[in-house]
Amino acid sequence: MSAPEVRPPAAAGRPPALHRGLKTIGALLIVLSAITPASSVFIIAPGVLSQAGTGAFLSFAAAGVVGIFMAFVYAELASAYPLTGGEYAIVGRTLGRPAGFIVLGLILITQLLILAVIALGVGTYLGVLIDGLNAPVVAAITVAAATVIAIFDIKVNAVVTGIFLAIEMIALVVVAALGFVNVERPFTELLTDPVVAGDGGGLTAASAGLIAAATAVAIFSYNGYGSAVYFGEETHDAHRAVARTVLWALGITVAAELIPITAVLLGSPDVNQLLASENMMDYFITERGGDTLNTVISLSIALAILNAVIAIMLLTARLIFSSGRDRTWVPKVDRAFAAVHPRFGTPWIATIVTGVLSAAACFLDEKFLLVVTGTSLVAVYAALCLAVIVGRRNGTTAHAGYKMPWFPVAPVAALGALGYVIYQSAKDPEIGRPSLIVTLSVIVVSAAYFVLVLRRRGGWRLTGAADDPGGDPAGAPAGDDPDAGEPRSSAMT
């Protein structure tokens, strides 16, 4: 393989730059791999089914509508700032640098720990072949393997994730076929007569409240379409391509999850047994396809989880790379994080750091991981909704290559849905409420670091790519246009 042409580094008077080697299809494959629809169907969907029963169809359909709103928000913002820093780079340029740094704190912790949460699922599905696997060790090995793969050229990673994604999608097609070939009940029952497992056994009507509460979980099963922005600096024609990638990723994800879930609900031989099963998907596949097929699909899900770890490793490494380029830490650390591999054009040191930290997190208590990562995404989504509204008003997104239809319906509706998610989380004493407290704590710590460290040394520099209209010039001092809440105009260079 010949070495890719890498754009001029910072030494040539430009910010450190990644190799722009992705086309829209390559970015889409990586983003879909990060979303991992199969893992959502097999890991998240059973939780929604337990909560809403056959009303889960309505929960996932409603979550798809919320997803459309957030996809519009992501697409418009990402087309204005298709930067490796993702959400924090966008919020910092629209709502001001204090808000941007808080989002960086939330996303950074969430991404590092979510890698561990996902990797821990590998042992669960490999357990169908090998008994007694040590889940944390298997997860750490998975993260280490993903780290090595993620250092290679972004085009190589697009091919690797694309192959694994194809296997994942085939598994979902098989699940859908098992259900639609063996339909046991009419589709209208899912709409007009949803049922849920009763406390004393049997089935009872699923209330609108249960279905609405389950929607809060279903929303997060579609999450990840916005990660296309992390590959904006490596994607050709990014100001248009990233928006298309976001919208396509959401559409494919909703179809890839909602169709097989509907098939399971319609094709299960006994809804009561399905909802009472410890592993609902195992029950359905074994009943309709047998033990051998269940084993094959379980191995496919293990590959899907590995694929998701690779994809999330890629975007988390780029987040850390961007934080170094923006001089967030101390000089030596910043230079290391912003280092670009001379052959592959990838943030190799940031990737290794991501792998080491995430592998270590695999040995933390899984409930602790869920508490820390549970609601931070809500705060980030809310910041993005505010960013797209403010960006329209102050002109910081005037140059966006994509403008959402029916503005401001999408961000306002999404904020309403997110408010409901916060309400439901506050009612949950096990995960939701502690998670909200952790999220607030991260916000406070991030704000304190900004005030006590970044502001005292002259402000936080949002460098961005060389063609970023909202970033600081490559040679600007760190104190130029410091922190304050005044976002830069889109006319600035």
C-alpha positions, 0 to 999 in steps of 0.5 A: 500500500502506498503512503497517502498524501497527508496535508501540511502539518502545523510546522508549515504554518497550518494546524495539524491536519488529518488525511482527507481520504473518505468519501460519503459511503466510507463515512456512512459505513463507519458511522453505521458501525458506531451506531451498531443497529444489531447491538441495539436490537439484541442489547437495548431492545429487550429492555424496551420490550420489558418496559413497554411489551408489544408497545415497544413498536410505538416506543421505537417509532416515536423515538424515530421521530425524535431522531429525525428532529436531532438529525436535522439539528446535527446535519445543519450544524455539521455542515457549518462546522464539519470538524474533528472536535464534533459537538464541542467544536460546534457549541464553542463556535455558536454558544461560546467557549465556556459552553463548548468546553463543558460539552467537551468534558461531557463527551470525553468522559462518555466516549471513553467509558462507553467503549468499555460498556460496549466491549463488555458485551463481547464476552456475553455473546462469545459465551455461547461457545466458550464457558467461563470467559472473564468479561473484563479481560475479553473486553480489554482485549477487544479494545486493544485489538480495535486500537491497533486497527484504528491507527491504520489509514481511515480508508482501511478502517472504512473497509474493515468496518464495512465488512463487519457491518455487512455481517451485522446487517445479514443477522438482522435480515435473518431475524426479520425473516424468521418473524415475518415468515411466521406471523402469529398476530396482526400488525394492528394489535401493536397499534391498538392493543399493546400488552405488557407482562403483568406483575403476577404473570400473564399479560396486561394492557400497556399504558401510554405512560409505559410506552412513553417512558420506554421511548426515552430508552429507545431514543438512545438505541438510534444514537450515533448518526451525528458522529459523522461530524467527527470525520468531517476533516477526512471526508471529501466535500465535507460541508455537504457530505457530512449532512447527507451522511447524518440523514442517511445514517438515521434512516438506515438505522431506524429501518435496521432496528424497527423492522426486526423488532416488529418481526419479533413482536409479530412472529413470536410463538408466545408473547407471554413467554417472550416477555418473560424470557431472561434473554428475549432474542435467544428465545425468539431465534431458538424457537423459530430457527433452532440452537445452531442458528442462535449460536451463529447469530450470537457470534455475529453480534459479537462481531458487531460489538467489535465493529462498534468498538473500532468505530467509536475508537476512531471518533473518540481518538479524533475528539482527543486529537482535536482537544490537543490541537485546541491547546486544552491541556499542557503543551507536551500533552497537547503536542502528543495528542495532535500528532498525526501519523506520517504514513496513515495520516491518523491521530495515532497517539490520541488513538493509543491513549484512547485505547489504554484508558478505555481498556482500563475502564473495562475493569470498572463496575458495569453499573458505575459505567452506566451511571456515569454515561447515562444522561450526559448525552441529554445535556449534549443534545440540548446544547446542540438544539440551543446551538442551532437556534442561536446560530441562526440568530447570530449568524455563526451558522449562516454559511451552513451547506444544509438548512433544515426544513420547518425551522425551528420545529425540530430543535424545539420539539427535540428539547421538549422530548429531552426534557421528558427524558430528564423527568423520567431519569429523575424518577429512577433511583437506580441509574437515572437519578445518580446519572443526572447527579454525575452529569451535573458534577462533570459540568461543574468540574469542566466549568471550574477547569475553564475558569481556573486554568484556561481563562487564567492562561489567556483563553481557550483556543479553537483552532480547527482546520485550516478551512474552518471559518469559525476558528482562530487563525493558525498563528493567533495567540492563545488569548485572541478572542478568549473564552468569553461567551461571544461566539465568533461571527461566521465572517471571521477567519 
